[in-house]
Amino acid sequence: MAVQPDGSRVRPPGGRPALAAVTVAPMRRRHLRGVLAIEHLVYPRPWTAALFASELGQPDTRRYLVALAPAAARSLRPARVVGYAGVLVSVGEAHITTVATHPHHHRRKVASRLLVALLRQSLDLGAEAATLEVRVANHGAQRLYARFGFVPAGVRPGYYAETGEDALIMWAHELRSAAFAARLAEQAALLDRPGGDSGAPDLPVPWVKERVGLDGGGG
Ligand SMILES: CC(C)(COP(=O)(O)OP(=O)(O)OC[C@H]1O[C@@H](n2cnc3c(N)ncnc32)[C@H](O)[C@@H]1OP(=O)(O)O)[C@@H](O)C(=O)NCCC(=O)NCCS
């Protein structure tokens, strides 16, 4: 696939099929092995099992979800964790703490599926606005968040101490508006569409090992 001067890749005709039969469920301790395997592939300073367990132990203000792909027919193995996401909701603000998809399944709408569910649960917890931090060079993730109404609101210099990178702060306001409800419904309606459907080229996602993007190759 053609690589553009800005590092992005042009999608092949037809795009990448969405991952079939993925379900979203509350994260449980039994999922942590699969979660940590992904965590180690996508972040330079992975969260520990203890940190996830601590988050799971605060259900009044936190919601953590996993995306599960069914095991092969007649297999005795449990469903595979292919992604996860979390949020902390406090005084009307939803702080998205993490979103990750297994690198073999990027651009297959896994993160979108998680964000639709996570933002709905944030509304249930009383959120009126949502925020997150994302590496300034993580243009792929920023594009994802923009689809859900997040806009840049500032930079936290050196936020990622392990690499010295700056964080872009993004906010989505008026989560309880009809316009936001329509945006969420629109994203939910696109979940079974192929990857690349939006026309976005495959933008860089820093630090990820073994990434398979739109073209089925590394990226
Ligand atoms: C960012 C991340 C979570 C996206 O997960 P994903 O499951 O591949 O995202 P989706 O398939 O749901 O993407 C939905 C839309 O977001 C946009 N998007 C997502 N990743 C993109 C990329 N690399 N380049 C361009 N657009 C992208 C596209 O518009 C895409 O729709 P399309 O494929 O129909 O064009 C994934 O790349 C990841 O796990 N990265 C490592 C961890 C990370 O960076 N997390 C964010 C920390 S703040």
The ligand as an ORCA input file, in Angstrom:
! r2SCAN-3c Opt
* xyz 0 1
  C      -6.303      4.563     18.751
  C      -6.913      3.161     18.735
  C      -7.544      2.889     20.081
  C      -7.974      3.084     17.606
  O      -8.566      1.802     17.688
  P      -9.301      1.115     16.450
  O     -10.079     -0.030     16.984
  O      -8.316      0.855     15.398
  O     -10.275      2.285     15.953
  P     -11.578      2.144     15.027
  O     -11.400      1.068     14.012
  O     -12.779      2.071     15.883
  O     -11.536      3.552     14.294
  C     -12.745      4.256     13.987
  C     -12.413      5.471     13.195
  O     -11.448      6.287     13.867
  C     -10.493      6.789     12.913
  N      -9.190      6.139     13.129
  C      -8.861      5.215     14.074
  N      -7.547      4.912     13.965
  C      -7.067      5.634     12.947
  C      -5.781      5.743     12.336
  N      -4.702      5.061     12.758
  N      -5.640      6.592     11.285
  C      -6.675      7.293     10.845
  N      -7.925      7.240     11.359
  C      -8.103      6.417     12.407
  C     -11.033      6.434     11.553
  O     -11.914      7.476     11.146
  C     -11.799      5.172     11.835
  O     -12.854      4.937     10.929
  P     -12.557      4.269      9.483
  O     -11.651      3.113      9.700
  O     -13.928      3.894      8.992
  O     -11.925      5.329      8.646
  C      -5.825      2.097     18.397
  O      -5.034      2.581     17.350
  C      -4.924      1.759     19.578
  O      -5.226      0.878     20.370
  N      -3.784      2.464     19.657
  C      -2.832      2.213     20.760
  C      -3.336      2.766     22.056
  C      -3.717      4.213     21.912
  O      -3.053      5.002     21.224
  N      -4.809      4.580     22.578
  C      -5.254      5.949     22.669
  C      -4.600      6.551     23.848
  S      -5.223      8.179     24.189
*
